[in-house]
Each structure stands twice: as structure tokens, then as C-alpha cells.
């Protein structure tokens, strides 16, 4: 099999597992923030949620690029 195929599959599966496992923690942080609107700890938790969203978005974009690249190399 092609190395690009395995890189794409591995990247998507590993990223999905990592972000899914982190989801519950992010929900707990969001619940803490909504309960305690002020304070340094809320600000820190909010930043970590924002970074989780940014990283998830980047993972999705890179996954789409890898899939397009894979199809382009195999069928193009």
C-alpha cells in the first residue's frame, strides 16, 4: 500500500481519538467557566478551550488536504 494512504488514515484516526477523548474535559471546563465568570482560572480555562477549537479546526483542514492529495495522486 501507499505511504500517503497510511499517513492519511493514521493522522485522521489518531486525531479523532485524541480530540474525542479531550471533549469531555472541555465540556467540564466550559461548565466551570459559565458557573464562575470571573477569575484568573476561568480565563486560563477559556484559553485552553479556544486552543482546542483552533487545533481541531486545523486538524480538520489538514485531514481534508491529505484526502484531496491522496485522491489526486491515485486518480489524477
N, CA and C atoms as a LAMMPS dump frame, in Angstrom:
ITEM: TIMESTEP
0
ITEM: NUMBER OF ATOMS
228
ITEM: BOX BOUNDS ff ff ff
-5.0000000000000000e+02 5.0000000000000000e+02
-5.0000000000000000e+02 5.0000000000000000e+02
-5.0000000000000000e+02 5.0000000000000000e+02
ITEM: ATOMS id mol type element x y z
1 1 1 N 0.837 -1.191 0
2 1 2 C 0 0 0
3 1 3 C 0.876 1.247 0
4 2 1 N 0.273 2.306 -0.33
5 2 2 C 0.955 3.58 -0.468
6 2 3 C 1.198 4.227 0.901
7 3 1 N 2.361 4.843 1.056
8 3 2 C 2.701 5.51 2.322
9 3 3 C 1.761 6.678 2.605
10 4 1 N 1.389 7.421 1.577
11 4 2 C 0.479 8.551 1.762
12 4 3 C -0.872 8.092 2.303
13 5 1 N -1.324 6.947 1.852
14 5 2 C -2.583 6.397 2.36
15 5 3 C -2.492 6.118 3.851
16 6 1 N -1.401 5.49 4.279
17 6 2 C -1.244 5.165 5.698
18 6 3 C -1.05 6.421 6.553
19 7 1 N -0.353 7.4 6.032
20 7 2 C -0.196 8.661 6.76
21 7 3 C -1.557 9.335 6.933
22 8 1 N -2.345 9.348 5.868
23 8 2 C -3.672 9.972 5.929
24 8 3 C -4.575 9.255 6.916
25 9 1 N -4.643 7.937 6.815
26 9 2 C -5.504 7.158 7.715
27 9 3 C -5.048 7.318 9.161
28 10 1 N -3.738 7.214 9.39
29 10 2 C -3.214 7.352 10.754
30 10 3 C -3.473 8.729 11.34
31 11 1 N -3.258 9.768 10.539
32 11 2 C -3.48 11.134 11.003
33 11 3 C -4.943 11.351 11.377
34 12 1 N -5.85 10.867 10.561
35 12 2 C -7.274 11.066 10.823
36 12 3 C -7.717 10.274 12.046
37 13 1 N -7.326 9.022 12.142
38 13 2 C -7.766 8.184 13.272
39 13 3 C -7.16 8.668 14.587
40 14 1 N -5.863 8.932 14.596
41 14 2 C -5.22 9.387 15.834
42 14 3 C -5.788 10.733 16.278
43 15 1 N -5.958 11.658 15.339
44 15 2 C -6.545 12.953 15.686
45 15 3 C -7.961 12.822 16.215
46 16 1 N -8.754 11.958 15.58
47 16 2 C -10.131 11.761 16.032
48 16 3 C -10.163 11.203 17.449
49 17 1 N -9.319 10.232 17.726
50 17 2 C -9.278 9.64 19.069
51 17 3 C -8.834 10.673 20.106
52 18 1 N -7.809 11.44 19.778
53 18 2 C -7.288 12.437 20.729
54 18 3 C -8.34 13.505 21.026
55 19 1 N -8.937 14.071 19.972
56 19 2 C -9.899 15.151 20.202
57 19 3 C -11.188 14.649 20.844
58 20 1 N -11.592 13.427 20.529
59 20 2 C -12.783 12.864 21.168
60 20 3 C -12.523 12.61 22.656
61 21 1 N -11.323 12.135 22.983
62 21 2 C -11.017 11.886 24.395
63 21 3 C -10.92 13.19 25.19
64 22 1 N -10.565 14.271 24.539
65 22 2 C -10.454 15.562 25.22
66 22 3 C -11.798 16.29 25.33
67 23 1 N -12.8 15.843 24.614
68 23 2 C -14.081 16.545 24.534
69 23 3 C -14.747 16.692 25.907
70 24 1 N -14.775 15.64 26.695
71 24 2 C -15.436 15.685 27.999
72 24 3 C -14.746 16.693 28.924
73 25 1 N -13.428 16.744 28.877
74 25 2 C -12.693 17.715 29.686
75 25 3 C -13.022 19.146 29.28
76 26 1 N -13.179 19.369 27.997
77 26 2 C -13.528 20.712 27.519
78 26 3 C -14.949 21.084 27.948
79 27 1 N -15.843 20.109 27.944
80 27 2 C -17.208 20.376 28.421
81 27 3 C -17.196 20.737 29.9
82 28 1 N -16.375 20.063 30.697
83 28 2 C -16.272 20.38 32.125
84 28 3 C -15.676 21.773 32.336
85 29 1 N -14.675 22.135 31.537
86 29 2 C -14.107 23.468 31.645
87 29 3 C -15.125 24.532 31.279
88 30 1 N -15.931 24.27 30.253
89 30 2 C -16.965 25.224 29.865
90 30 3 C -18.008 25.381 30.963
91 31 1 N -18.376 24.293 31.606
92 31 2 C -19.33 24.359 32.72
93 31 3 C -18.744 25.174 33.878
94 32 1 N -17.463 25.012 34.137
95 32 2 C -16.81 25.788 35.194
96 32 3 C -16.803 27.273 34.855
97 33 1 N -16.519 27.576 33.594
98 33 2 C -16.469 28.98 33.168
99 33 3 C -17.838 29.631 33.295
100 34 1 N -18.891 28.927 32.874
101 34 2 C -20.232 29.517 32.957
102 34 3 C -20.678 29.684 34.403
103 35 1 N -20.206 28.829 35.309
104 35 2 C -20.568 28.963 36.719
105 35 3 C -19.759 30.065 37.403
106 36 1 N -18.504 30.231 37.011
107 36 2 C -17.607 31.215 37.623
108 36 3 C -17.086 32.138 36.534
109 37 1 N -17.834 33.186 36.266
110 37 2 C -17.498 34.051 35.137
111 37 3 C -16.234 34.874 35.352
112 38 1 N -15.835 35.118 36.572
113 38 2 C -14.678 35.958 36.828
114 38 3 C -13.56 35.132 37.442
115 39 1 N -12.375 35.634 37.296
116 39 2 C -11.23 34.977 37.912
117 39 3 C -10.203 34.555 36.89
118 40 1 N -8.978 34.401 37.38
119 40 2 C -7.859 34.014 36.526
120 40 3 C -8.019 32.583 36.014
121 41 1 N -8.575 31.711 36.852
122 41 2 C -8.732 30.315 36.443
123 41 3 C -9.718 30.183 35.282
124 42 1 N -10.777 30.989 35.283
125 42 2 C -11.735 30.973 34.176
126 42 3 C -11.076 31.429 32.883
127 43 1 N -10.218 32.429 32.981
128 43 2 C -9.509 32.924 31.809
129 43 3 C -8.581 31.856 31.238
130 44 1 N -7.891 31.147 32.105
131 44 2 C -6.992 30.083 31.662
132 44 3 C -7.767 28.951 31.006
133 45 1 N -8.887 28.593 31.597
134 45 2 C -9.714 27.524 31.021
135 45 3 C -10.312 27.959 29.687
136 46 1 N -10.686 29.215 29.58
137 46 2 C -11.228 29.716 28.317
138 46 3 C -10.173 29.666 27.215
139 47 1 N -8.949 30.023 27.546
140 47 2 C -7.869 29.958 26.558
141 47 3 C -7.622 28.528 26.098
142 48 1 N -7.699 27.58 27.022
143 48 2 C -7.479 26.187 26.621
144 48 3 C -8.608 25.682 25.723
145 49 1 N -9.831 26.142 25.965
146 49 2 C -10.952 25.77 25.092
147 49 3 C -10.763 26.374 23.705
148 50 1 N -10.341 27.619 23.662
149 50 2 C -10.105 28.274 22.366
150 50 3 C -9.013 27.547 21.603
151 51 1 N -7.92 27.163 22.268
152 51 2 C -6.843 26.438 21.591
153 51 3 C -7.312 25.069 21.116
154 52 1 N -8.184 24.402 21.901
155 52 2 C -8.73 23.104 21.491
156 52 3 C -9.55 23.267 20.208
157 53 1 N -10.342 24.319 20.131
158 53 2 C -11.143 24.584 18.927
159 53 3 C -10.232 24.883 17.74
160 54 1 N -9.206 25.698 17.954
161 54 2 C -8.272 26.028 16.872
162 54 3 C -7.559 24.769 16.381
163 55 1 N -7.07 23.957 17.302
164 55 2 C -6.359 22.733 16.916
165 55 3 C -7.283 21.743 16.203
166 56 1 N -8.521 21.642 16.646
167 56 2 C -9.477 20.761 15.984
168 56 3 C -9.758 21.244 14.568
169 57 1 N -9.873 22.536 14.399
170 57 2 C -10.105 23.105 13.068
171 57 3 C -8.92 22.853 12.147
172 58 1 N -7.712 23.067 12.655
173 58 2 C -6.511 22.821 11.857
174 58 3 C -6.418 21.341 11.491
175 59 1 N -6.711 20.449 12.442
176 59 2 C -6.711 19.01 12.17
177 59 3 C -7.69 18.673 11.053
178 60 1 N -8.879 19.251 11.084
179 60 2 C -9.868 19.007 10.046
180 60 3 C -9.415 19.491 8.684
181 61 1 N -8.819 20.659 8.645
182 61 2 C -8.345 21.216 7.371
183 61 3 C -7.204 20.369 6.809
184 62 1 N -6.254 19.99 7.663
185 62 2 C -5.149 19.157 7.202
186 62 3 C -5.661 17.794 6.743
187 63 1 N -6.644 17.238 7.438
188 63 2 C -7.231 15.964 7.02
189 63 3 C -7.858 16.079 5.64
190 64 1 N -8.587 17.161 5.388
191 64 2 C -9.185 17.354 4.066
192 64 3 C -8.12 17.512 2.987
193 65 1 N -7.05 18.24 3.301
194 65 2 C -5.961 18.413 2.333
195 65 3 C -5.305 17.067 2.026
196 66 1 N -5.077 16.254 3.06
197 66 2 C -4.477 14.946 2.839
198 66 3 C -5.369 14.05 1.989
199 67 1 N -6.679 14.094 2.224
200 67 2 C -7.603 13.278 1.44
201 67 3 C -7.611 13.73 -0.02
202 68 1 N -7.652 15.036 -0.253
203 68 2 C -7.629 15.55 -1.627
204 68 3 C -6.317 15.181 -2.304
205 69 1 N -5.215 15.322 -1.591
206 69 2 C -3.913 14.978 -2.125
207 69 3 C -3.834 13.485 -2.461
208 70 1 N -4.383 12.652 -1.566
209 70 2 C -4.411 11.216 -1.795
210 70 3 C -5.187 10.875 -3.06
211 71 1 N -6.386 11.415 -3.226
212 71 2 C -7.184 11.15 -4.424
213 71 3 C -6.52 11.699 -5.674
214 72 1 N -5.873 12.843 -5.547
215 72 2 C -5.183 13.446 -6.704
216 72 3 C -4.03 12.54 -7.161
217 73 1 N -3.298 11.974 -6.209
218 73 2 C -2.163 11.12 -6.561
219 73 3 C -2.602 9.771 -7.13
220 74 1 N -3.732 9.237 -6.66
221 74 2 C -4.168 7.924 -7.099
222 74 3 C -5.039 7.948 -8.349
223 75 1 N -5.835 8.98 -8.496
224 75 2 C -6.8 9.009 -9.589
225 75 3 C -6.578 10.155 -10.567
226 76 1 N -5.581 10.993 -10.298
227 76 2 C -5.37 12.178 -11.118
228 76 3 C -4.464 11.994 -12.279
